[in-house]
Amino acid sequence: MSRNRVLKSSPGRRAWRARIAVAGILSIFSITGRAPAAQFTPFEAAIAAFDAEVAAAVAEDAAGCVTVAVFIGDEVIWAKGYGWADIENRIAATPETIGRAGSISKSFTAVLMMQLIERGVFGLDEPVVDVFPEFDGLAGRPAAGAAVTFRMLASHTAGLVREPELPGAASGPIYGWEEKILESIPNIRFQTAPATEYSYSNIGYGILGLASSRAAGVPFMDLVTDLIFSPLGMSSSTFIVNTPRLAERLSVGYSRRRVRDPETGEVIGSEVSAEQATREHFGRGYKVPNGGVYSTVLDLAKFAAAMMGESRVAILSDESRAEMLEPQAPAEGYGLGFMVRSGDDGITTVGHGGSVAGYNAGLRFELDSKIGGAMLRTTSYDPPIETLLRTLVAAGGGE
């Protein structure tokens, strides 16, 4: 029986989850010296050690929560929540806790773009201005520069600045995000000529989302919901938390700022506040295609499975997925909506990170083993999800 077919065996996966849960408990006993450690595979031991580290660090942080899921192919084999999703109301975090995915939203926007390309709505190397004429109004366009294409926007090689030079572009109600982009266009500069270097651009992804929507003739958020969230069963993923079912599972976003002595200016402590994160739930100006997704680690695992070709529902062809997960020259570590990292260990992972007020996120997976990890947090502590993934892959997938 092939390796992949073994990994897809549900009874085997259930046994793994049970063993790994026990491994987590026994690893803590081992650390405290209260009970001898059992013998586990390197794969199980890595998760147990990670579990113990995160539990201790979140308890020490004492402000916010972490949720994590480890998956192989289309099945989550281990998931856990740590800390408080809501400190004031003492609501504990679980794998079903919803958080903001931040710039992982770019991966969804790029997948939507590729879905529309497969449907013949526009071409990957077609100039964006062909379907979005307002794009021609950018400031300081290089005289001899190539026309900006969808590929360039999706790979951050269009040469655009990171943010528009428009006061208030990143604030305001979510339903006005398209108008914010249109207002921003005359205030967007080129920092390099198109297709000459990698230059990460949030506003570039805002434009990519709006241009894709314009070409399809359907609102952007509806497209992502209908073509990605719904087919993959991502029922906890959304751009707007507007139902009790979602709101009751939304974690509170906590930001930390230094507190200084008013006389000496010396840092004397820190203050935890949910004010900015709460305000941004009502909108961040243009930042929807590049940072507007809410999700859970379980839903992010479903998205990763689809990008590995392991989902029961194919949202893209194999050819399109392969194109997206390859670095796009002149970018060396970025494909189309996905970061590509090759380590000294010979392991290459793909995925994306995200950071917005009060929330951080990470999604990484490895294409050969089909092993991946998803993380959402509101703590200052950042779990080493990338290190865990590399350790699990090196352990041979738990065989």
Contacts in CASP RR format, 6 or more apart in sequence:
PFRMAT RR
TARGET T0000
AUTHOR 0000-0000-0000
METHOD contacts of the structure
MODEL  1
MSRNRVLKSSPGRRAWRARIAVAGILSIFSITGRAPAAQFTPFEAAIAAF
DAEVAAAVAEDAAGCVTVAVFIGDEVIWAKGYGWADIENRIAATPETIGR
AGSISKSFTAVLMMQLIERGVFGLDEPVVDVFPEFDGLAGRPAAGAAVTF
RMLASHTAGLVREPELPGAASGPIYGWEEKILESIPNIRFQTAPATEYSY
SNIGYGILGLASSRAAGVPFMDLVTDLIFSPLGMSSSTFIVNTPRLAERL
SVGYSRRRVRDPETGEVIGSEVSAEQATREHFGRGYKVPNGGVYSTVLDL
AKFAAAMMGESRVAILSDESRAEMLEPQAPAEGYGLGFMVRSGDDGITTV
GHGGSVAGYNAGLRFELDSKIGGAMLRTTSYDPPIETLLRTLVAAGGGE
3 399 0 8 1.000
4 370 0 8 1.000
6 399 0 8 1.000
7 13 0 8 1.000
7 72 0 8 1.000
7 73 0 8 1.000
7 75 0 8 1.000
7 370 0 8 1.000
7 397 0 8 1.000
8 73 0 8 1.000
8 74 0 8 1.000
8 75 0 8 1.000
10 75 0 8 1.000
13 72 0 8 1.000
13 75 0 8 1.000
13 77 0 8 1.000
16 44 0 8 1.000
16 77 0 8 1.000
16 78 0 8 1.000
16 398 0 8 1.000
17 77 0 8 1.000
17 78 0 8 1.000
19 40 0 8 1.000
19 44 0 8 1.000
20 44 0 8 1.000
20 47 0 8 1.000
20 48 0 8 1.000
20 77 0 8 1.000
20 78 0 8 1.000
21 78 0 8 1.000
22 38 0 8 1.000
23 38 0 8 1.000
23 40 0 8 1.000
23 44 0 8 1.000
23 45 0 8 1.000
23 47 0 8 1.000
23 48 0 8 1.000
23 51 0 8 1.000
24 47 0 8 1.000
24 48 0 8 1.000
24 51 0 8 1.000
24 52 0 8 1.000
26 35 0 8 1.000
26 37 0 8 1.000
26 38 0 8 1.000
26 40 0 8 1.000
26 48 0 8 1.000
27 37 0 8 1.000
27 45 0 8 1.000
27 48 0 8 1.000
27 49 0 8 1.000
27 51 0 8 1.000
27 52 0 8 1.000
28 52 0 8 1.000
28 55 0 8 1.000
29 35 0 8 1.000
29 36 0 8 1.000
29 37 0 8 1.000
30 36 0 8 1.000
30 37 0 8 1.000
31 52 0 8 1.000
40 48 0 8 1.000
41 395 0 8 1.000
41 398 0 8 1.000
42 391 0 8 1.000
42 395 0 8 1.000
42 396 0 8 1.000
42 398 0 8 1.000
43 392 0 8 1.000
43 395 0 8 1.000
43 396 0 8 1.000
43 397 0 8 1.000
43 398 0 8 1.000
44 398 0 8 1.000
46 388 0 8 1.000
46 391 0 8 1.000
46 392 0 8 1.000
46 395 0 8 1.000
47 70 0 8 1.000
47 78 0 8 1.000
47 388 0 8 1.000
47 392 0 8 1.000
50 68 0 8 1.000
50 383 0 8 1.000
50 384 0 8 1.000
50 388 0 8 1.000
51 80 0 8 1.000
53 383 0 8 1.000
53 384 0 8 1.000
54 66 0 8 1.000
54 68 0 8 1.000
54 80 0 8 1.000
54 82 0 8 1.000
54 381 0 8 1.000
54 383 0 8 1.000
55 82 0 8 1.000
57 379 0 8 1.000
57 381 0 8 1.000
57 383 0 8 1.000
58 64 0 8 1.000
58 65 0 8 1.000
58 66 0 8 1.000
58 82 0 8 1.000
58 83 0 8 1.000
58 379 0 8 1.000
58 381 0 8 1.000
59 82 0 8 1.000
59 83 0 8 1.000
60 381 0 8 1.000
61 379 0 8 1.000
61 380 0 8 1.000
61 381 0 8 1.000
63 87 0 8 1.000
63 254 0 8 1.000
63 256 0 8 1.000
63 272 0 8 1.000
63 378 0 8 1.000
63 379 0 8 1.000
63 380 0 8 1.000
64 83 0 8 1.000
64 84 0 8 1.000
64 85 0 8 1.000
64 87 0 8 1.000
64 93 0 8 1.000
64 251 0 8 1.000
64 252 0 8 1.000
64 253 0 8 1.000
64 254 0 8 1.000
64 377 0 8 1.000
64 378 0 8 1.000
64 379 0 8 1.000
65 81 0 8 1.000
65 82 0 8 1.000
65 83 0 8 1.000
65 84 0 8 1.000
65 85 0 8 1.000
65 92 0 8 1.000
65 93 0 8 1.000
65 97 0 8 1.000
65 251 0 8 1.000
65 377 0 8 1.000
65 378 0 8 1.000
65 379 0 8 1.000
66 81 0 8 1.000
66 82 0 8 1.000
66 83 0 8 1.000
66 93 0 8 1.000
66 375 0 8 1.000
66 376 0 8 1.000
66 377 0 8 1.000
66 378 0 8 1.000
66 379 0 8 1.000
66 381 0 8 1.000
66 383 0 8 1.000
67 79 0 8 1.000
67 80 0 8 1.000
67 81 0 8 1.000
67 82 0 8 1.000
67 93 0 8 1.000
67 94 0 8 1.000
67 95 0 8 1.000
67 97 0 8 1.000
67 296 0 8 1.000
67 297 0 8 1.000
67 375 0 8 1.000
67 376 0 8 1.000
67 377 0 8 1.000
68 79 0 8 1.000
68 80 0 8 1.000
68 81 0 8 1.000
68 82 0 8 1.000
68 95 0 8 1.000
68 297 0 8 1.000
68 373 0 8 1.000
68 374 0 8 1.000
68 375 0 8 1.000
68 383 0 8 1.000
68 385 0 8 1.000
69 76 0 8 1.000
69 78 0 8 1.000
69 79 0 8 1.000
69 95 0 8 1.000
69 297 0 8 1.000
69 298 0 8 1.000
69 300 0 8 1.000
69 301 0 8 1.000
69 373 0 8 1.000
69 374 0 8 1.000
69 375 0 8 1.000
70 76 0 8 1.000
70 77 0 8 1.000
70 78 0 8 1.000
70 79 0 8 1.000
70 371 0 8 1.000
70 372 0 8 1.000
70 373 0 8 1.000
70 388 0 8 1.000
70 392 0 8 1.000
71 77 0 8 1.000
71 301 0 8 1.000
71 304 0 8 1.000
71 305 0 8 1.000
71 365 0 8 1.000
71 371 0 8 1.000
71 372 0 8 1.000
71 373 0 8 1.000
71 374 0 8 1.000
72 369 0 8 1.000
72 370 0 8 1.000
72 371 0 8 1.000
72 372 0 8 1.000
72 397 0 8 1.000
73 305 0 8 1.000
73 308 0 8 1.000
73 310 0 8 1.000
73 370 0 8 1.000
73 371 0 8 1.000
74 302 0 8 1.000
74 305 0 8 1.000
74 310 0 8 1.000
74 311 0 8 1.000
74 312 0 8 1.000
76 95 0 8 1.000
76 298 0 8 1.000
76 301 0 8 1.000
79 95 0 8 1.000
79 297 0 8 1.000
79 298 0 8 1.000
80 95 0 8 1.000
81 92 0 8 1.000
81 93 0 8 1.000
81 94 0 8 1.000
81 95 0 8 1.000
81 97 0 8 1.000
82 93 0 8 1.000
83 92 0 8 1.000
83 93 0 8 1.000
83 379 0 8 1.000
84 90 0 8 1.000
84 91 0 8 1.000
84 92 0 8 1.000
84 93 0 8 1.000
85 91 0 8 1.000
85 92 0 8 1.000
85 93 0 8 1.000
85 94 0 8 1.000
85 97 0 8 1.000
85 249 0 8 1.000
85 250 0 8 1.000
85 251 0 8 1.000
85 252 0 8 1.000
85 378 0 8 1.000
86 251 0 8 1.000
86 252 0 8 1.000
87 252 0 8 1.000
87 254 0 8 1.000
88 252 0 8 1.000
93 251 0 8 1.000
95 296 0 8 1.000
95 297 0 8 1.000
95 298 0 8 1.000
96 236 0 8 1.000
96 249 0 8 1.000
96 296 0 8 1.000
96 298 0 8 1.000
97 249 0 8 1.000
97 250 0 8 1.000
97 251 0 8 1.000
97 296 0 8 1.000
97 376 0 8 1.000
98 236 0 8 1.000
98 241 0 8 1.000
98 246 0 8 1.000
98 249 0 8 1.000
98 250 0 8 1.000
98 251 0 8 1.000
98 294 0 8 1.000
98 295 0 8 1.000
98 296 0 8 1.000
99 250 0 8 1.000
99 251 0 8 1.000
99 253 0 8 1.000
99 294 0 8 1.000
99 295 0 8 1.000
99 296 0 8 1.000
99 359 0 8 1.000
99 361 0 8 1.000
99 376 0 8 1.000
99 378 0 8 1.000
100 253 0 8 1.000
100 291 0 8 1.000
100 292 0 8 1.000
100 293 0 8 1.000
100 294 0 8 1.000
100 356 0 8 1.000
100 358 0 8 1.000
100 359 0 8 1.000
100 361 0 8 1.000
100 376 0 8 1.000
101 291 0 8 1.000
101 292 0 8 1.000
101 293 0 8 1.000
101 294 0 8 1.000
101 295 0 8 1.000
101 300 0 8 1.000
101 354 0 8 1.000
101 361 0 8 1.000
101 363 0 8 1.000
101 376 0 8 1.000
102 291 0 8 1.000
102 292 0 8 1.000
102 293 0 8 1.000
102 353 0 8 1.000
102 354 0 8 1.000
102 355 0 8 1.000
102 356 0 8 1.000
102 359 0 8 1.000
102 361 0 8 1.000
103 202 0 8 1.000
103 290 0 8 1.000
103 291 0 8 1.000
103 352 0 8 1.000
103 353 0 8 1.000
103 354 0 8 1.000
103 355 0 8 1.000
104 291 0 8 1.000
104 293 0 8 1.000
104 295 0 8 1.000
104 300 0 8 1.000
104 351 0 8 1.000
104 352 0 8 1.000
104 353 0 8 1.000
104 354 0 8 1.000
104 361 0 8 1.000
104 362 0 8 1.000
104 363 0 8 1.000
105 205 0 8 1.000
105 288 0 8 1.000
105 289 0 8 1.000
105 290 0 8 1.000
105 291 0 8 1.000
105 292 0 8 1.000
105 293 0 8 1.000
106 205 0 8 1.000
106 289 0 8 1.000
106 290 0 8 1.000
106 291 0 8 1.000
106 337 0 8 1.000
106 352 0 8 1.000
107 303 0 8 1.000
107 307 0 8 1.000
107 337 0 8 1.000
107 338 0 8 1.000
107 351 0 8 1.000
107 352 0 8 1.000
107 363 0 8 1.000
108 224 0 8 1.000
108 228 0 8 1.000
108 293 0 8 1.000
108 303 0 8 1.000
109 154 0 8 1.000
109 205 0 8 1.000
109 206 0 8 1.000
109 208 0 8 1.000
109 209 0 8 1.000
109 212 0 8 1.000
109 224 0 8 1.000
109 289 0 8 1.000
109 290 0 8 1.000
109 337 0 8 1.000
110 154 0 8 1.000
110 208 0 8 1.000
110 324 0 8 1.000
110 336 0 8 1.000
110 337 0 8 1.000
110 338 0 8 1.000
111 228 0 8 1.000
111 307 0 8 1.000
111 315 0 8 1.000
111 316 0 8 1.000
111 324 0 8 1.000
111 337 0 8 1.000
112 209 0 8 1.000
112 212 0 8 1.000
112 220 0 8 1.000
112 223 0 8 1.000
112 224 0 8 1.000
112 227 0 8 1.000
112 228 0 8 1.000
113 150 0 8 1.000
113 154 0 8 1.000
113 208 0 8 1.000
113 209 0 8 1.000
113 212 0 8 1.000
113 336 0 8 1.000
114 124 0 8 1.000
114 316 0 8 1.000
114 320 0 8 1.000
114 323 0 8 1.000
114 324 0 8 1.000
114 336 0 8 1.000
115 227 0 8 1.000
115 228 0 8 1.000
115 315 0 8 1.000
115 316 0 8 1.000
116 122 0 8 1.000
116 212 0 8 1.000
116 215 0 8 1.000
116 216 0 8 1.000
116 223 0 8 1.000
117 123 0 8 1.000
117 124 0 8 1.000
117 150 0 8 1.000
117 320 0 8 1.000
118 316 0 8 1.000
118 317 0 8 1.000
118 320 0 8 1.000
121 131 0 8 1.000
121 212 0 8 1.000
121 215 0 8 1.000
121 216 0 8 1.000
122 130 0 8 1.000
122 131 0 8 1.000
122 150 0 8 1.000
122 212 0 8 1.000
122 215 0 8 1.000
123 150 0 8 1.000
124 149 0 8 1.000
124 150 0 8 1.000
124 151 0 8 1.000
124 323 0 8 1.000
125 149 0 8 1.000
125 150 0 8 1.000
125 151 0 8 1.000
126 149 0 8 1.000
126 150 0 8 1.000
127 147 0 8 1.000
127 148 0 8 1.000
127 149 0 8 1.000
128 135 0 8 1.000
128 147 0 8 1.000
128 148 0 8 1.000
128 149 0 8 1.000
128 150 0 8 1.000
128 153 0 8 1.000
128 207 0 8 1.000
128 208 0 8 1.000
128 211 0 8 1.000
129 135 0 8 1.000
129 136 0 8 1.000
129 147 0 8 1.000
129 148 0 8 1.000
131 211 0 8 1.000
131 214 0 8 1.000
131 215 0 8 1.000
132 207 0 8 1.000
132 210 0 8 1.000
132 211 0 8 1.000
132 214 0 8 1.000
132 215 0 8 1.000
134 182 0 8 1.000
134 185 0 8 1.000
135 148 0 8 1.000
135 185 0 8 1.000
135 207 0 8 1.000
135 211 0 8 1.000
137 185 0 8 1.000
137 186 0 8 1.000
138 160 0 8 1.000
138 185 0 8 1.000
138 186 0 8 1.000
138 188 0 8 1.000
138 189 0 8 1.000
138 190 0 8 1.000
139 186 0 8 1.000
139 187 0 8 1.000
139 188 0 8 1.000
139 189 0 8 1.000
140 189 0 8 1.000
140 190 0 8 1.000
141 190 0 8 1.000
142 190 0 8 1.000
142 193 0 8 1.000
142 194 0 8 1.000
144 193 0 8 1.000
145 193 0 8 1.000
145 194 0 8 1.000
146 193 0 8 1.000
146 194 0 8 1.000
146 195 0 8 1.000
147 194 0 8 1.000
148 158 0 8 1.000
148 160 0 8 1.000
148 194 0 8 1.000
149 158 0 8 1.000
150 208 0 8 1.000
150 211 0 8 1.000
150 212 0 8 1.000
151 157 0 8 1.000
151 328 0 8 1.000
151 336 0 8 1.000
152 158 0 8 1.000
152 159 0 8 1.000
152 194 0 8 1.000
152 195 0 8 1.000
153 160 0 8 1.000
153 201 0 8 1.000
153 204 0 8 1.000
153 205 0 8 1.000
153 207 0 8 1.000
153 208 0 8 1.000
153 211 0 8 1.000
154 205 0 8 1.000
154 208 0 8 1.000
154 328 0 8 1.000
154 335 0 8 1.000
154 336 0 8 1.000
154 337 0 8 1.000
155 198 0 8 1.000
155 328 0 8 1.000
155 331 0 8 1.000
155 334 0 8 1.000
155 335 0 8 1.000
155 336 0 8 1.000
155 337 0 8 1.000
156 198 0 8 1.000
156 199 0 8 1.000
156 200 0 8 1.000
156 201 0 8 1.000
156 204 0 8 1.000
156 331 0 8 1.000
156 334 0 8 1.000
157 194 0 8 1.000
157 195 0 8 1.000
157 196 0 8 1.000
157 197 0 8 1.000
157 198 0 8 1.000
157 199 0 8 1.000
157 328 0 8 1.000
157 329 0 8 1.000
157 330 0 8 1.000
157 331 0 8 1.000
158 194 0 8 1.000
158 195 0 8 1.000
158 199 0 8 1.000
158 201 0 8 1.000
158 204 0 8 1.000
159 190 0 8 1.000
159 191 0 8 1.000
159 192 0 8 1.000
159 193 0 8 1.000
159 194 0 8 1.000
159 196 0 8 1.000
159 197 0 8 1.000
159 199 0 8 1.000
159 201 0 8 1.000
160 188 0 8 1.000
160 189 0 8 1.000
160 190 0 8 1.000
160 191 0 8 1.000
160 199 0 8 1.000
160 201 0 8 1.000
160 203 0 8 1.000
160 204 0 8 1.000
161 188 0 8 1.000
161 189 0 8 1.000
161 190 0 8 1.000
161 191 0 8 1.000
161 199 0 8 1.000
161 201 0 8 1.000
161 203 0 8 1.000
162 199 0 8 1.000
162 200 0 8 1.000
162 201 0 8 1.000
162 202 0 8 1.000
162 203 0 8 1.000
163 169 0 8 1.000
163 170 0 8 1.000
163 202 0 8 1.000
163 203 0 8 1.000
164 184 0 8 1.000
164 185 0 8 1.000
164 187 0 8 1.000
164 188 0 8 1.000
164 203 0 8 1.000
164 286 0 8 1.000
165 187 0 8 1.000
165 188 0 8 1.000
165 189 0 8 1.000
166 183 0 8 1.000
166 184 0 8 1.000
166 187 0 8 1.000
168 180 0 8 1.000
168 285 0 8 1.000
169 180 0 8 1.000
169 183 0 8 1.000
169 184 0 8 1.000
169 187 0 8 1.000
169 203 0 8 1.000
169 285 0 8 1.000
169 286 0 8 1.000
170 284 0 8 1.000
170 285 0 8 1.000
170 286 0 8 1.000
170 287 0 8 1.000
171 283 0 8 1.000
171 284 0 8 1.000
171 285 0 8 1.000
172 180 0 8 1.000
172 282 0 8 1.000
172 283 0 8 1.000
172 284 0 8 1.000
172 285 0 8 1.000
173 282 0 8 1.000
173 283 0 8 1.000
173 285 0 8 1.000
174 239 0 8 1.000
174 240 0 8 1.000
174 282 0 8 1.000
174 283 0 8 1.000
174 284 0 8 1.000
174 285 0 8 1.000
174 288 0 8 1.000
176 285 0 8 1.000
177 283 0 8 1.000
177 285 0 8 1.000
177 286 0 8 1.000
177 287 0 8 1.000
177 288 0 8 1.000
178 210 0 8 1.000
178 213 0 8 1.000
178 220 0 8 1.000
180 285 0 8 1.000
180 286 0 8 1.000
181 203 0 8 1.000
181 206 0 8 1.000
181 207 0 8 1.000
181 210 0 8 1.000
181 286 0 8 1.000
184 203 0 8 1.000
184 286 0 8 1.000
185 207 0 8 1.000
188 203 0 8 1.000
188 204 0 8 1.000
191 199 0 8 1.000
192 199 0 8 1.000
195 330 0 8 1.000
196 330 0 8 1.000
197 330 0 8 1.000
198 330 0 8 1.000
198 331 0 8 1.000
198 332 0 8 1.000
198 333 0 8 1.000
198 334 0 8 1.000
202 287 0 8 1.000
202 290 0 8 1.000
202 291 0 8 1.000
203 286 0 8 1.000
203 290 0 8 1.000
204 290 0 8 1.000
205 289 0 8 1.000
205 290 0 8 1.000
206 286 0 8 1.000
206 287 0 8 1.000
206 288 0 8 1.000
206 289 0 8 1.000
206 290 0 8 1.000
208 289 0 8 1.000
209 220 0 8 1.000
209 289 0 8 1.000
210 220 0 8 1.000
210 289 0 8 1.000
212 220 0 8 1.000
212 223 0 8 1.000
213 219 0 8 1.000
213 220 0 8 1.000
213 223 0 8 1.000
216 223 0 8 1.000
218 226 0 8 1.000
220 288 0 8 1.000
220 289 0 8 1.000
221 239 0 8 1.000
221 240 0 8 1.000
221 288 0 8 1.000
224 239 0 8 1.000
224 293 0 8 1.000
225 238 0 8 1.000
225 239 0 8 1.000
227 315 0 8 1.000
228 234 0 8 1.000
228 303 0 8 1.000
228 315 0 8 1.000
229 235 0 8 1.000
229 237 0 8 1.000
229 238 0 8 1.000
229 299 0 8 1.000
231 313 0 8 1.000
231 315 0 8 1.000
232 299 0 8 1.000
232 302 0 8 1.000
232 303 0 8 1.000
232 306 0 8 1.000
232 311 0 8 1.000
232 313 0 8 1.000
232 315 0 8 1.000
233 299 0 8 1.000
233 302 0 8 1.000
234 295 0 8 1.000
234 299 0 8 1.000
234 302 0 8 1.000
234 303 0 8 1.000
235 299 0 8 1.000
236 246 0 8 1.000
236 249 0 8 1.000
236 294 0 8 1.000
236 295 0 8 1.000
236 296 0 8 1.000
236 298 0 8 1.000
236 299 0 8 1.000
237 293 0 8 1.000
237 294 0 8 1.000
237 295 0 8 1.000
237 296 0 8 1.000
237 299 0 8 1.000
238 246 0 8 1.000
238 293 0 8 1.000
238 294 0 8 1.000
239 288 0 8 1.000
239 292 0 8 1.000
239 293 0 8 1.000
239 294 0 8 1.000
241 247 0 8 1.000
241 250 0 8 1.000
241 281 0 8 1.000
241 294 0 8 1.000
246 294 0 8 1.000
249 296 0 8 1.000
250 294 0 8 1.000
251 359 0 8 1.000
251 376 0 8 1.000
251 378 0 8 1.000
252 274 0 8 1.000
252 277 0 8 1.000
252 278 0 8 1.000
252 378 0 8 1.000
253 274 0 8 1.000
253 277 0 8 1.000
253 278 0 8 1.000
253 357 0 8 1.000
253 358 0 8 1.000
253 359 0 8 1.000
253 378 0 8 1.000
254 272 0 8 1.000
254 273 0 8 1.000
254 274 0 8 1.000
254 277 0 8 1.000
254 358 0 8 1.000
254 378 0 8 1.000
254 379 0 8 1.000
255 272 0 8 1.000
255 273 0 8 1.000
255 274 0 8 1.000
255 275 0 8 1.000
255 276 0 8 1.000
255 277 0 8 1.000
255 357 0 8 1.000
255 358 0 8 1.000
256 270 0 8 1.000
256 271 0 8 1.000
256 272 0 8 1.000
256 273 0 8 1.000
256 380 0 8 1.000
257 270 0 8 1.000
257 271 0 8 1.000
257 273 0 8 1.000
258 267 0 8 1.000
258 269 0 8 1.000
258 270 0 8 1.000
258 271 0 8 1.000
259 267 0 8 1.000
259 268 0 8 1.000
259 269 0 8 1.000
259 270 0 8 1.000
259 271 0 8 1.000
260 266 0 8 1.000
260 267 0 8 1.000
260 268 0 8 1.000
261 268 0 8 1.000
274 358 0 8 1.000
276 357 0 8 1.000
276 358 0 8 1.000
277 356 0 8 1.000
277 357 0 8 1.000
277 358 0 8 1.000
277 359 0 8 1.000
280 356 0 8 1.000
280 357 0 8 1.000
284 291 0 8 1.000
284 292 0 8 1.000
284 356 0 8 1.000
287 356 0 8 1.000
291 354 0 8 1.000
291 356 0 8 1.000
292 356 0 8 1.000
295 303 0 8 1.000
295 361 0 8 1.000
295 376 0 8 1.000
296 376 0 8 1.000
297 373 0 8 1.000
297 374 0 8 1.000
297 375 0 8 1.000
297 376 0 8 1.000
298 374 0 8 1.000
300 361 0 8 1.000
300 362 0 8 1.000
300 363 0 8 1.000
300 374 0 8 1.000
300 376 0 8 1.000
301 372 0 8 1.000
301 373 0 8 1.000
301 374 0 8 1.000
302 311 0 8 1.000
303 363 0 8 1.000
304 351 0 8 1.000
304 363 0 8 1.000
304 365 0 8 1.000
304 372 0 8 1.000
304 373 0 8 1.000
304 374 0 8 1.000
305 311 0 8 1.000
306 313 0 8 1.000
306 314 0 8 1.000
306 315 0 8 1.000
306 316 0 8 1.000
307 316 0 8 1.000
307 321 0 8 1.000
307 324 0 8 1.000
307 325 0 8 1.000
307 338 0 8 1.000
307 350 0 8 1.000
307 365 0 8 1.000
308 365 0 8 1.000
308 367 0 8 1.000
308 370 0 8 1.000
309 318 0 8 1.000
309 321 0 8 1.000
310 370 0 8 1.000
316 324 0 8 1.000
323 336 0 8 1.000
324 335 0 8 1.000
324 336 0 8 1.000
324 337 0 8 1.000
324 338 0 8 1.000
325 335 0 8 1.000
325 338 0 8 1.000
325 340 0 8 1.000
325 350 0 8 1.000
325 367 0 8 1.000
326 335 0 8 1.000
326 340 0 8 1.000
327 333 0 8 1.000
327 334 0 8 1.000
327 335 0 8 1.000
327 340 0 8 1.000
328 334 0 8 1.000
328 335 0 8 1.000
328 336 0 8 1.000
333 339 0 8 1.000
333 340 0 8 1.000
333 341 0 8 1.000
334 340 0 8 1.000
337 352 0 8 1.000
338 350 0 8 1.000
338 351 0 8 1.000
338 352 0 8 1.000
339 350 0 8 1.000
339 351 0 8 1.000
339 352 0 8 1.000
339 353 0 8 1.000
340 348 0 8 1.000
340 349 0 8 1.000
340 350 0 8 1.000
340 351 0 8 1.000
341 348 0 8 1.000
341 349 0 8 1.000
341 350 0 8 1.000
341 386 0 8 1.000
342 348 0 8 1.000
343 390 0 8 1.000
345 390 0 8 1.000
345 394 0 8 1.000
347 366 0 8 1.000
347 390 0 8 1.000
347 393 0 8 1.000
347 394 0 8 1.000
348 366 0 8 1.000
348 367 0 8 1.000
349 364 0 8 1.000
349 365 0 8 1.000
349 366 0 8 1.000
349 386 0 8 1.000
349 389 0 8 1.000
349 390 0 8 1.000
350 364 0 8 1.000
350 365 0 8 1.000
350 366 0 8 1.000
350 367 0 8 1.000
351 362 0 8 1.000
351 363 0 8 1.000
351 364 0 8 1.000
351 365 0 8 1.000
352 362 0 8 1.000
352 363 0 8 1.000
353 360 0 8 1.000
353 361 0 8 1.000
353 362 0 8 1.000
353 363 0 8 1.000
354 360 0 8 1.000
354 361 0 8 1.000
354 362 0 8 1.000
355 361 0 8 1.000
358 378 0 8 1.000
359 376 0 8 1.000
359 377 0 8 1.000
359 378 0 8 1.000
360 376 0 8 1.000
360 377 0 8 1.000
360 378 0 8 1.000
360 382 0 8 1.000
361 374 0 8 1.000
361 375 0 8 1.000
361 376 0 8 1.000
361 377 0 8 1.000
362 373 0 8 1.000
362 374 0 8 1.000
362 375 0 8 1.000
362 376 0 8 1.000
362 385 0 8 1.000
363 373 0 8 1.000
363 374 0 8 1.000
363 375 0 8 1.000
364 372 0 8 1.000
364 373 0 8 1.000
364 385 0 8 1.000
364 386 0 8 1.000
364 389 0 8 1.000
365 371 0 8 1.000
365 372 0 8 1.000
365 373 0 8 1.000
365 389 0 8 1.000
366 372 0 8 1.000
366 389 0 8 1.000
366 393 0 8 1.000
368 393 0 8 1.000
369 392 0 8 1.000
369 393 0 8 1.000
369 396 0 8 1.000
369 397 0 8 1.000
371 389 0 8 1.000
371 392 0 8 1.000
371 393 0 8 1.000
371 397 0 8 1.000
372 389 0 8 1.000
372 392 0 8 1.000
373 385 0 8 1.000
373 388 0 8 1.000
373 389 0 8 1.000
374 385 0 8 1.000
375 383 0 8 1.000
375 385 0 8 1.000
377 383 0 8 1.000
392 398 0 8 1.000
END
